């Protein structure tokens, strides 16, 4: 049982490659992960075939065999376009929480902001720089370095924005324990 989901941002598509195992371009969902549980909760059934999403931003997910999806093999499974927008929003939230957690840990360890962001990008495989650099052509290598810099700058801006909010009005964002 497969479902198709449009992930709009290339950054979040790369992040999904970190979150989920894949086989031949198909992501394997599991109810044991937060992401798998979330996607499975949006699956709908149809008696008739549903038009399949197409494009480079459409990702294929293999649904797990679970009690909550027991009747799925008897139907055509799909995710509504409104639900796909919600799932994209949830993916953004999961990404931001992961980034915030990584950033705070790195800063507590005394790392520089640049090092923290580069290590996040590399650890989450958000660029194809993990390939063997000797086999890359110079042009491709430069393009990937540019992508790394763009993503690092995007993440730096996010961290700056979040830090500014906390410094400006910390009581609004921090909960007393």
Secondary structure, 3 states (H helix, E strand, C coil): CEEEEECCCHHHHHHHHHHCCEECCEEECCCCCHHHHHHHHCCEEECCCCCCCCCCCEEEEECCCCHHHCCHHHCEEECCHHHHHHHHHHHHHHHHHHHHHHHHHHHHCCCCHHHHHHHHHHHCCCCHHHCCHHHCCHHHHHHHHHHHHHHHHHHHHHHHHHHHHHHHCHHHHCCCC
